[in-house]
Amino acid sequence: MSRHVATVSWTRDGARFTDKRYNRGHLWRFDGGVEVPGSSSPHSVPLPYSRADAVDPEEAFVASISSCHMLWFLSIAAQRGLTVDEYVDEAEGFLERDADGRMAVTRVNLRPRISWSGERVPTSGDITSIHDEAHHACFIANSVKTAIAIETRE
């Protein structure tokens, strides 16, 4: 078992609050010292009550799935003796109503583009196999009910 800590902080800054006209901007602090501005999405809460220049929870959710998958993919490729030079994923999540009518990120599409080098360049079958193994190993993917699709881009 390992423990992971994030501190999320927000202050009212004098806004009335009960009229729902307060700023949703807040700060995420992580144990390594990194601070990330957070906010509700401008798609959910209009500006100026949200911040377009901050990360919203839905984006962070998509990024965490993508990041976890990538880290496992890189580890498995290295274990198989394959050299990855670059991995870029333009992941996309979809916030929509689930089967119970609640809003949820129901789907996440990972779209990694990978550059390889070295003596052994993987086949399409190798790449699919690594993605499948990475998906099943990813702690985040194992923790959610969101459908995650991997659309390889070579």
Steps between C-alpha positions, in 0.01 A plus 500: 500500500611855436343826609450798268413847626364809327390815678221696333436849639249773424401826667187709456691832474201703614252381238140473618499123429130416553414665167740252330705790360828394654824411328562128456875550464702300750844348546623142491818430698686173469749342738794571268434874525323550168205740502238492224218751459164324491147612416168373383481478123369808318271247327331439837533834677520812282783752516585699712397247768731235356853536365584407142873500587467229766464123490148373559429164667382342174824594322703371794308172492575452129865597552539256790367212289725598210806546722452168680455314171809667350719418800401134485543495120855639531588251772373202302670616178832536685453157659453355149820664375322763289615863489238773513624845397177693541146435622232765445138433593222739406253338737136601503230443760126530458280647773148375435208336673556144618242219501349643822470850351788644705778706346821299482817467296369190329770451238866585458679451170877475513666586170873442546753569226825323569842540339736205518869441430751225555577170339155354558196697387174354630228364275138616523428183695780580747363851553144375552627242748695763698195731509280215622745404773545868600123551519455202730794606720400868534391576857270782386329294228448226758337754734229642274193381313560737208541326163857553381581448132851501358517627144859440390653749261816395327 
